[in-house]
């Protein structure tokens, strides 16, 4: 049943904007969600949190005139309920049905698609290089990006295509010229915004080491190698080649203060090595990742901030609200960073999560081998990222 096929409920139900729901969750308010999608969709991807109670009752349970009492027994009557679905049509109908029965309800505007449109900018206050550094956060998938600006100039690391206009608008609001859009690697969980920004006059930058994977548009962009630098006002961004998660993986050291590690190292976990290499070559990729971490990342000072391209459910934000952490803290907290190579490889391969949804199509799109419009691109990347190895097995006790 399509969204426009649901009957209009007799009781009007107020929609809640996705940003407002995020504010409630961030404020540690008690939030109760009724997710009306099918069980398989819910199990793959849903809104969660320490202060979030999530109940999954598919909308089909509400289509009959007489709703089964067992269904209603699962829905608490003593608290506010926010109903959500995929796009907003089913949730409005379900919320109206419950409102008719006396429940205190609203429904999430745009459903999970609306939730995927939430994109927040949080300043990295621990950054002590030149200029200002902002971390973009997409809570629906845990995607992170970084905007550096200083003296009228700006650069963005790991932009998302879905938010191309947002980056340009933010730069305009800040009164800066967005000069560079840099990708750390060929992403497997979201469609990159580098080419879209390049089309808007921003210089797109991709790792030279990623070109051999089959990038079709390398001649149209700037390619970067280990040690190359970009000036943004008085700040310098230096490329640091850190293969392992992919053969082209390149981190960016932002004015000696923060290492944007892409999918190589996260604040709660380490990259999985199989998305490019496949199962057969994953052990070799894991050994490459070990060398990158030991020789290129852990050689930096302990107070260097680490900021990955993702955060997972196990990640705790820093005091400033960003998903960043000093490198020394990660060494203290993550056993995998102090293991020998054999133990590291064994641990990394022991418990990897399912691969990201649509990852093969997303990789093909990011290589330029598959063309999709904006709506298709947005749909492809819905769901969890799963670019990290198992979080629980890599952390210390």
matplotlib code that plots the C-alpha trace (Angstrom):
import matplotlib.pyplot as plt

x = [0.0, 1.4, 1.4, -1.4, -3.6, -4.0, -7.3, -7.3, -7.8, -10.8, -8.7, -6.0, -2.5, 0.4, 3.5, 6.9, 9.9, 12.9, 15.1, 12.7, 12.8, 16.6, 16.6, 14.4, 16.7, 19.8, 18.2, 17.9, 14.1, 12.2, 11.1, 8.7, 8.6, 6.1, 7.8, 5.2, 7.5, 7.7, 9.8, 12.6, 13.0, 13.0, 15.6, 17.9, 17.7, 15.8, 16.1, 17.7, 19.2, 19.6, 16.5, 14.5, 11.9, 11.3, 8.3, 7.8, 4.2, 3.8, 1.1, -0.8, -1.9, -3.9, -5.7, -8.7, -11.7, -11.2, -7.6, -6.4, -6.2, -2.8, -1.5, -2.9, -1.5, 2.0, 1.5, 1.7, -1.2, 0.6, 3.1, 3.5, 4.0, 5.7, 4.7, 7.0, 7.3, 9.4, 8.0, 5.3, 2.1, 1.5, 2.6, 0.0, -2.7, -1.6, -1.2, -4.7, -6.1, -4.5, -5.6, -9.2, -8.7, -7.4, -3.7, -1.4, 0.4, 2.2, 4.0, 7.4, 7.3, 8.8, 9.4, 12.8, 13.5, 13.0, 15.2, 17.9, 17.7, 18.9, 22.4, 24.0, 27.1, 29.0, 32.2, 35.2, 36.3, 39.3, 40.8, 43.8, 45.0, 44.4, 40.8, 37.6, 36.8, 33.2, 32.0, 28.9, 26.9, 24.2, 22.6, 20.6, 23.7, 26.5, 28.2, 30.6, 32.3, 34.5, 34.4, 37.6, 37.4, 39.9, 40.5, 37.7, 38.6, 37.2, 37.5, 35.3, 36.4, 34.1, 31.0, 27.8, 26.0, 22.6, 23.9, 25.6, 23.4, 23.8, 27.6, 27.4, 24.7, 26.8, 29.9, 27.9, 26.5, 30.0, 31.2, 33.9, 34.9, 34.6, 37.7, 38.3, 36.1, 38.2, 37.3, 39.3, 38.4, 35.8, 33.0, 30.7, 27.9, 27.0, 27.2, 30.1, 29.4, 32.9, 31.8, 28.6, 30.6, 33.2, 30.3, 29.5, 33.1, 34.7, 37.9, 37.2, 40.0, 40.3, 43.3, 45.5, 45.8, 42.0, 42.0, 43.1, 39.8, 38.1, 37.4, 36.0, 36.3, 39.9, 41.0, 38.2, 39.4, 42.6, 44.3, 46.2, 49.2, 50.9, 52.4, 50.5, 49.1, 46.3, 46.3, 43.1, 43.8, 46.6, 45.7, 47.3, 45.7, 48.2, 47.4, 48.5, 48.3, 46.6, 45.5, 43.8, 40.1, 40.6, 43.7, 43.2, 42.4, 44.0, 43.6, 43.9, 45.9, 44.2, 46.8, 48.6, 45.6, 43.0, 43.5, 40.4, 40.8, 37.9, 37.0, 40.5, 40.0, 36.9, 36.5, 35.0, 36.3, 38.6, 37.8, 36.7, 39.1, 36.7, 34.6, 37.1, 39.3, 36.5, 36.6, 39.6, 41.9, 40.6, 43.5, 46.1, 44.1, 43.9, 47.8, 48.0, 45.7, 47.8, 50.9, 49.0, 47.8, 51.2, 53.4, 51.3, 48.7, 50.2, 53.4, 51.5, 51.4, 48.9, 47.0, 46.2, 42.5, 41.0, 37.9, 36.5, 34.0, 31.4, 30.3, 28.5, 26.1, 29.0, 30.5, 30.3, 30.5, 33.2, 32.3, 31.8, 29.3, 31.6, 32.7, 36.4, 39.0, 42.7, 44.8, 46.3, 42.9, 42.1, 45.3, 44.4, 40.9, 41.2, 43.1, 43.4, 45.8, 48.4, 48.2, 50.8, 50.0, 48.8, 46.4, 45.1, 44.3, 42.6, 40.5, 39.6, 38.3, 36.6, 33.3, 32.5, 28.9, 26.8, 28.1, 26.4, 23.1, 23.5, 27.3, 28.1, 25.8, 27.1, 30.7, 29.9, 28.2, 31.2, 33.5, 31.4, 30.5, 26.8, 24.8, 21.9, 19.8, 19.6, 16.5, 18.1, 21.3, 19.4, 17.5, 20.7, 22.3, 19.4, 20.3, 23.3, 26.8, 28.5, 31.9, 33.6, 34.6, 32.7, 32.8, 32.5, 35.4, 37.9, 37.4, 39.3, 37.6]
y = [0.0, 3.4, 6.4, 8.1, 5.0, 5.2, 6.6, 9.9, 9.3, 11.0, 12.4, 14.9, 14.0, 16.5, 15.7, 16.1, 17.2, 14.9, 17.6, 18.0, 14.3, 14.4, 17.3, 15.3, 12.3, 14.5, 16.2, 12.7, 13.0, 9.7, 8.9, 6.1, 5.2, 2.9, 1.8, 0.7, -0.8, -4.5, -6.6, -7.1, -3.4, -2.7, -5.3, -3.9, -0.3, 1.6, 4.6, 3.6, 5.2, 4.8, 6.9, 5.5, 2.8, 1.3, -0.9, -2.6, -3.2, -3.3, -1.1, -4.1, -4.8, -1.6, -2.0, -4.0, -2.2, -4.3, -4.2, -7.2, -6.5, -8.1, -5.4, -2.6, -4.3, -3.7, 0.0, 1.9, 4.3, 6.3, 8.2, 10.1, 7.9, 8.9, 6.7, 6.3, 4.4, 4.5, 7.8, 9.1, 7.8, 4.7, 6.4, 9.1, 6.5, 4.4, 7.5, 8.6, 5.1, 5.2, 8.8, 7.6, 5.2, 7.8, 7.5, 10.6, 10.4, 12.3, 11.0, 11.5, 13.8, 11.9, 8.7, 7.2, 9.1, 12.3, 10.9, 10.4, 14.0, 15.2, 16.6, 18.6, 20.7, 20.7, 22.6, 20.6, 22.6, 20.4, 21.3, 23.7, 24.3, 27.4, 28.3, 26.6, 22.9, 21.6, 18.0, 17.2, 14.4, 12.3, 10.3, 8.0, 6.3, 7.6, 9.4, 12.1, 14.9, 17.8, 21.5, 23.5, 27.3, 30.1, 33.6, 33.4, 29.9, 26.5, 22.8, 19.8, 16.2, 13.3, 15.2, 13.4, 14.0, 14.4, 17.5, 19.3, 22.3, 22.4, 22.7, 25.6, 27.3, 26.9, 28.3, 31.3, 31.9, 31.8, 34.2, 31.7, 30.3, 26.5, 25.6, 21.9, 18.8, 15.8, 12.1, 9.8, 6.7, 5.1, 4.9, 1.8, 3.1, 6.5, 8.3, 10.8, 14.5, 15.3, 15.2, 17.2, 19.9, 19.9, 20.6, 23.6, 25.0, 23.4, 21.5, 17.8, 15.7, 11.9, 9.7, 8.7, 5.2, 4.8, 5.4, 1.8, 0.5, 1.7, 5.4, 6.7, 10.4, 10.8, 13.1, 15.6, 15.9, 16.5, 13.3, 13.3, 11.3, 10.8, 14.0, 16.3, 19.4, 21.9, 25.4, 26.7, 30.2, 29.7, 26.0, 23.1, 19.8, 17.0, 13.7, 10.6, 7.3, 4.7, 1.7, -1.3, -0.7, 0.0, 0.2, 3.9, 4.9, 8.3, 10.2, 13.9, 15.6, 18.9, 21.5, 19.0, 18.8, 16.3, 13.3, 12.7, 8.9, 8.1, 4.5, 3.5, 4.2, 5.2, 6.4, 3.1, 0.6, -0.2, -0.6, -3.8, -5.1, -7.0, -4.6, -4.1, -7.2, -9.7, -12.6, -14.3, -11.4, -9.8, -11.3, -9.5, -6.3, -6.6, -6.9, -3.8, -2.0, -3.0, -1.5, 1.7, 2.1, 1.2, 3.2, 6.1, 6.8, 5.7, 7.6, 10.8, 12.5, 11.2, 14.5, 14.3, 14.2, 11.3, 11.8, 9.0, 9.1, 7.2, 6.6, 3.5, 2.7, 2.0, 5.5, 8.1, 11.7, 13.9, 16.8, 19.1, 16.7, 15.5, 12.0, 12.7, 11.5, 12.0, 9.2, 8.4, 7.7, 5.3, 3.4, 3.1, 2.0, -0.2, -3.5, -3.9, -1.0, -2.6, -6.2, -7.9, -8.3, -11.9, -11.3, -8.1, -9.9, -12.8, -10.4, -8.2, -11.1, -13.0, -11.1, -8.8, -7.4, -7.8, -5.7, -2.3, -2.3, -1.9, -1.5, -2.9, -0.4, 2.4, 1.6, 1.4, 4.8, 6.3, 4.9, 6.5, 3.2, 3.5, 6.7, 7.4, 10.5, 12.3, 10.3, 7.0, 8.0, 8.9, 5.6, 3.6, 4.8, 4.4, 2.1, 1.4, 1.9, -1.2, -0.1, -0.9, -4.3, -5.5, -2.8, -4.9, -7.2, -4.4, -2.4, -3.0, -4.3]
z = [0.0, -1.0, 1.3, -0.6, -0.4, 3.4, 4.5, 6.3, 10.0, 11.5, 14.4, 13.3, 14.4, 14.7, 12.8, 14.6, 12.6, 12.5, 14.0, 16.9, 17.6, 17.5, 20.0, 22.4, 22.2, 22.7, 25.7, 27.3, 27.4, 27.5, 24.0, 23.0, 19.3, 17.5, 14.3, 11.9, 9.2, 8.5, 10.9, 8.4, 7.7, 11.5, 12.3, 9.6, 10.7, 13.4, 15.8, 19.1, 22.2, 25.9, 26.5, 23.5, 23.8, 20.4, 19.7, 16.3, 15.2, 11.4, 10.0, 8.6, 12.2, 12.2, 8.8, 10.2, 11.7, 14.9, 16.0, 17.9, 21.6, 21.8, 19.5, 21.7, 24.8, 23.4, 23.2, 26.5, 27.3, 29.9, 27.7, 24.5, 21.4, 18.2, 15.3, 12.4, 9.1, 6.0, 4.4, 6.7, 5.1, 7.2, 10.4, 10.0, 9.5, 12.5, 14.7, 13.8, 14.6, 18.0, 18.6, 18.0, 20.9, 23.3, 22.9, 23.1, 19.8, 17.0, 14.0, 12.5, 9.4, 6.4, 8.4, 8.3, 5.1, 7.1, 9.8, 7.2, 6.3, 9.7, 9.4, 12.2, 12.4, 15.7, 16.3, 17.4, 20.3, 21.0, 17.7, 18.2, 14.7, 12.6, 11.8, 12.9, 12.5, 12.3, 12.4, 10.3, 11.8, 10.2, 13.1, 10.8, 9.5, 11.7, 8.7, 9.7, 7.6, 8.5, 7.4, 8.0, 7.5, 8.0, 6.6, 4.0, 2.7, 3.5, 2.7, 3.4, 4.0, 3.2, 1.9, 1.2, -2.1, -0.4, 1.4, -1.4, -1.2, 2.6, 2.3, -0.1, 2.0, 5.1, 3.4, 2.2, 5.6, 7.1, 4.3, 3.1, -0.2, -0.3, -2.2, -1.7, -1.3, -0.3, -0.1, 2.1, -0.1, -2.3, 0.2, 0.5, 2.6, 1.1, -2.2, -2.2, -2.7, -4.2, -7.8, -7.1, -5.4, -8.1, -10.6, -8.4, -8.8, -5.7, -6.4, -6.0, -4.6, -4.5, -3.5, -6.4, -4.9, -5.4, -9.1, -10.0, -8.5, -11.7, -11.0, -14.3, -13.6, -12.2, -15.0, -14.1, -10.4, -8.5, -7.2, -4.0, -2.8, 0.5, 1.8, -0.5, 1.2, 0.7, 2.2, 3.7, 5.0, 7.5, 8.0, 6.2, 5.3, 4.7, 3.0, 5.0, 3.1, 5.4, 3.3, 4.7, 4.8, 1.0, -1.1, -1.6, 2.0, 2.7, 6.0, 6.2, 9.0, 9.6, 10.6, 12.8, 15.2, 14.0, 11.8, 9.7, 9.4, 7.0, 7.7, 9.0, 12.7, 14.6, 18.2, 19.1, 16.6, 13.6, 9.9, 8.4, 5.7, 3.5, 1.5, -1.3, -0.7, -0.3, 2.1, 0.4, 0.5, 3.8, 5.9, 3.7, 3.8, 7.6, 7.7, 5.6, 8.0, 10.9, 9.3, 8.5, 12.1, 13.6, 11.3, 10.1, 12.7, 16.1, 15.2, 15.7, 19.1, 21.7, 21.8, 18.1, 17.8, 15.8, 13.8, 11.6, 8.8, 11.0, 14.5, 15.7, 18.5, 20.9, 20.3, 23.1, 22.0, 23.5, 25.9, 22.9, 21.3, 18.5, 17.8, 18.3, 20.8, 21.5, 19.9, 23.3, 24.8, 22.0, 22.6, 26.2, 25.5, 22.4, 22.8, 19.1, 18.9, 21.1, 19.8, 17.7, 14.0, 14.1, 17.1, 15.4, 12.2, 14.0, 16.1, 13.2, 11.1, 14.0, 14.2, 11.3, 11.0, 7.8, 4.9, 4.4, 2.5, -1.3, -0.8, -4.2, -6.0, -3.8, -4.7, -8.4, -8.1, -6.3, -8.9, -11.6, -13.2, -12.3, -12.7, -10.4, -9.8, -6.5, -5.3, -6.2, -4.5, -1.3, -1.3, -1.9, 1.3, 3.7, 6.6, 8.8, 7.6, 9.0, 7.8, 11.2, 12.5, 15.5, 18.1, 21.2, 20.3, 19.7, 22.8, 26.0, 29.2]

ax = plt.figure().add_subplot(projection="3d")
ax.plot(x, y, z, "-o")
ax.set_aspect("equal")
plt.show()
